[in-house]
Amino acid sequence: MHFGDAGGPHKPPFPLAAMVDILFLLLLFFMLTSLYAEMEAELNITLPTSEEAADIEREPTEIIINVKPDGTYVINQITYDVAGVDSKLEEISLVYKGSHVIVRGDKEAKYDYIIKLLDICRKYDIWNVSFAVRKEQPAPAGTP
């Protein structure tokens, strides 16, 4: 008497539940990292515009510093004064050599606030500094 399967050895089914778990974790990871990147860019800053503005790729060691019109600086949604930014950049420069600083200055902010920030960057040997602007939108047809 033969009770075995006529088709030979039985193959185990594909572990679909494990694959769904992995896909869910990947989706969750990318959603959280994109949310963190959005939080770094202060949304109530009005950036100046430029015809030559271009999108850039984000780097893992970059620091976004928002400069508000009242002279306060925002890093990771924490507001600092000049002394606070000085100590924060000192701390960052010790941990991450060659950090990239992106300055998002409000178009109403005084130039003096940006110069103070650049002096602090130079003090801690942070030379990779760029400025964020928005791409200038063309005027709608029919407007002077």
C-alpha positions as a Markdown table, in Angstrom:
| # | Residue | x | y | z |
|---|---|---|---|---|
| 1 | Met | 0.0 | 0.0 | 0.0 |
| 2 | His | 1.3 | 3.4 | -1.0 |
| 3 | Phe | 0.0 | 6.4 | 0.8 |
| 4 | Gly | 2.5 | 9.0 | -0.5 |
| 5 | Asp | 1.9 | 11.7 | -3.0 |
| 6 | Ala | 2.3 | 10.7 | -6.6 |
| 7 | Gly | 4.0 | 14.0 | -7.5 |
| 8 | Gly | 7.1 | 13.4 | -5.6 |
| 9 | Pro | 8.4 | 15.4 | -2.6 |
| 10 | His | 6.2 | 18.2 | -1.5 |
| 11 | Lys | 7.6 | 21.8 | -1.8 |
| 12 | Pro | 6.9 | 24.2 | 1.1 |
| 13 | Pro | 4.7 | 27.2 | 0.1 |
| 14 | Phe | 6.3 | 30.6 | -0.4 |
| 15 | Pro | 6.3 | 32.6 | 2.9 |
| 16 | Leu | 4.1 | 35.4 | 1.8 |
| 17 | Ala | 3.4 | 36.7 | 5.4 |
| 18 | Ala | 7.1 | 37.3 | 5.9 |
| 19 | Met | 7.4 | 39.2 | 2.7 |
| 20 | Val | 4.4 | 41.4 | 3.6 |
| 21 | Asp | 6.1 | 42.2 | 6.9 |
| 22 | Ile | 9.3 | 43.2 | 5.2 |
| 23 | Leu | 7.5 | 45.4 | 2.7 |
| 24 | Phe | 5.5 | 47.1 | 5.6 |
| 25 | Leu | 8.7 | 47.8 | 7.5 |
| 26 | Leu | 10.4 | 49.3 | 4.4 |
| 27 | Leu | 7.3 | 51.5 | 3.8 |
| 28 | Leu | 7.3 | 52.6 | 7.4 |
| 29 | Phe | 11.1 | 53.4 | 7.3 |
| 30 | Phe | 10.8 | 55.6 | 4.1 |
| 31 | Met | 7.7 | 57.4 | 5.4 |
| 32 | Leu | 9.4 | 58.3 | 8.7 |
| 33 | Thr | 12.6 | 59.5 | 7.0 |
| 34 | Ser | 10.7 | 61.7 | 4.6 |
| 35 | Leu | 8.7 | 63.2 | 7.4 |
| 36 | Tyr | 12.0 | 64.0 | 9.3 |
| 37 | Ala | 13.3 | 65.7 | 6.2 |
| 38 | Glu | 10.2 | 67.8 | 5.9 |
| 39 | Met | 10.5 | 68.9 | 9.6 |
| 40 | Glu | 14.0 | 70.3 | 9.0 |
| 41 | Ala | 12.7 | 72.8 | 6.5 |
| 42 | Glu | 10.8 | 75.5 | 8.5 |
| 43 | Leu | 7.6 | 76.0 | 6.5 |
| 44 | Asn | 6.9 | 79.6 | 7.5 |
| 45 | Ile | 10.2 | 80.9 | 5.9 |
| 46 | Thr | 9.7 | 82.9 | 2.7 |
| 47 | Leu | 12.7 | 82.1 | 0.6 |
| 48 | Pro | 13.9 | 84.6 | -2.1 |
| 49 | Thr | 13.6 | 83.5 | -5.7 |
| 50 | Ser | 16.2 | 83.0 | -8.4 |
| 51 | Glu | 16.1 | 82.2 | -12.1 |
| 52 | Glu | 19.0 | 79.7 | -11.7 |
| 53 | Ala | 17.6 | 77.8 | -8.7 |
| 54 | Ala | 18.0 | 74.0 | -9.0 |
| 55 | Asp | 17.0 | 71.0 | -6.8 |
| 56 | Ile | 19.8 | 69.4 | -4.9 |
| 57 | Glu | 20.2 | 65.9 | -3.5 |
| 58 | Arg | 20.1 | 65.7 | 0.3 |
| 59 | Glu | 23.2 | 64.5 | 2.1 |
| 60 | Pro | 23.2 | 62.5 | 5.4 |
| 61 | Thr | 25.4 | 65.0 | 7.2 |
| 62 | Glu | 23.8 | 68.3 | 6.1 |
| 63 | Ile | 22.4 | 70.8 | 8.5 |
| 64 | Ile | 19.5 | 73.1 | 7.5 |
| 65 | Ile | 19.6 | 76.4 | 9.4 |
| 66 | Asn | 16.5 | 78.6 | 9.0 |
| 67 | Val | 17.1 | 82.3 | 9.6 |
| 68 | Lys | 13.9 | 84.2 | 10.6 |
| 69 | Pro | 13.3 | 87.9 | 10.0 |
| 70 | Asp | 13.6 | 88.6 | 13.8 |
| 71 | Gly | 17.2 | 87.2 | 13.9 |
| 72 | Thr | 16.5 | 83.9 | 15.4 |
| 73 | Tyr | 17.8 | 80.6 | 13.9 |
| 74 | Val | 15.9 | 77.4 | 13.7 |
| 75 | Ile | 17.7 | 74.0 | 13.5 |
| 76 | Asn | 15.5 | 70.8 | 13.7 |
| 77 | Gln | 12.5 | 72.9 | 14.9 |
| 78 | Ile | 14.5 | 74.3 | 17.9 |
| 79 | Thr | 14.9 | 78.0 | 18.0 |
| 80 | Tyr | 18.4 | 79.4 | 18.9 |
| 81 | Asp | 20.0 | 82.8 | 19.3 |
| 82 | Val | 23.5 | 83.5 | 18.0 |
| 83 | Ala | 25.2 | 82.0 | 21.1 |
| 84 | Gly | 23.0 | 78.9 | 20.8 |
| 85 | Val | 23.8 | 78.4 | 17.1 |
| 86 | Asp | 27.5 | 78.9 | 18.0 |
| 87 | Ser | 27.4 | 76.0 | 20.5 |
| 88 | Lys | 25.3 | 73.8 | 18.3 |
| 89 | Leu | 27.7 | 74.2 | 15.3 |
| 90 | Glu | 30.7 | 73.6 | 17.5 |
| 91 | Glu | 29.1 | 70.3 | 18.7 |
| 92 | Ile | 28.2 | 69.3 | 15.1 |
| 93 | Ser | 31.6 | 70.1 | 13.8 |
| 94 | Leu | 33.3 | 67.9 | 16.4 |
| 95 | Val | 31.0 | 64.9 | 15.4 |
| 96 | Tyr | 30.7 | 65.4 | 11.7 |
| 97 | Lys | 33.8 | 66.7 | 10.0 |
| 98 | Gly | 33.0 | 68.3 | 6.6 |
| 99 | Ser | 29.4 | 69.0 | 7.4 |
| 100 | His | 27.2 | 70.7 | 4.8 |
| 101 | Val | 25.2 | 73.7 | 6.0 |
| 102 | Ile | 22.2 | 74.9 | 4.0 |
| 103 | Val | 21.1 | 78.4 | 5.0 |
| 104 | Arg | 17.4 | 79.0 | 4.5 |
| 105 | Gly | 17.2 | 82.8 | 5.1 |
| 106 | Asp | 13.8 | 84.5 | 5.0 |
| 107 | Lys | 13.8 | 87.2 | 2.3 |
| 108 | Glu | 12.9 | 89.8 | 5.0 |
| 109 | Ala | 15.8 | 88.8 | 7.3 |
| 110 | Lys | 18.6 | 91.3 | 7.7 |
| 111 | Tyr | 21.9 | 90.5 | 5.9 |
| 112 | Asp | 23.7 | 90.9 | 9.2 |
| 113 | Tyr | 22.0 | 87.7 | 10.6 |
| 114 | Ile | 23.4 | 85.7 | 7.6 |
| 115 | Ile | 26.9 | 87.2 | 8.0 |
| 116 | Lys | 26.9 | 86.2 | 11.7 |
| 117 | Leu | 26.0 | 82.6 | 10.8 |
| 118 | Leu | 28.7 | 82.5 | 8.1 |
| 119 | Asp | 31.2 | 83.8 | 10.7 |
| 120 | Ile | 30.2 | 80.9 | 13.0 |
| 121 | Cys | 30.6 | 78.4 | 10.2 |
| 122 | Arg | 34.1 | 79.7 | 9.4 |
| 123 | Lys | 35.0 | 79.6 | 13.1 |
| 124 | Tyr | 34.3 | 75.9 | 13.2 |
| 125 | Asp | 35.9 | 75.2 | 9.8 |
| 126 | Ile | 32.5 | 74.5 | 8.1 |
| 127 | Trp | 33.3 | 75.5 | 4.6 |
| 128 | Asn | 30.5 | 73.7 | 2.7 |
| 129 | Val | 27.7 | 76.3 | 2.9 |
| 130 | Ser | 24.9 | 76.8 | 0.4 |
| 131 | Phe | 21.9 | 79.0 | 0.3 |
| 132 | Ala | 18.3 | 77.8 | -0.4 |
| 133 | Val | 16.1 | 79.7 | -2.8 |
| 134 | Arg | 12.9 | 79.0 | -4.7 |
| 135 | Lys | 12.8 | 78.8 | -8.5 |
| 136 | Glu | 11.3 | 82.0 | -9.9 |
| 137 | Gln | 7.9 | 81.2 | -11.4 |
| 138 | Pro | 7.2 | 82.7 | -14.8 |
| 139 | Ala | 4.5 | 85.4 | -14.9 |
| 140 | Pro | 1.1 | 84.2 | -16.2 |
| 141 | Ala | 0.4 | 85.1 | -19.8 |
| 142 | Gly | -1.4 | 88.3 | -20.2 |
| 143 | Thr | 0.1 | 90.1 | -17.1 |
| 144 | Pro | 2.5 | 93.0 | -17.6 |
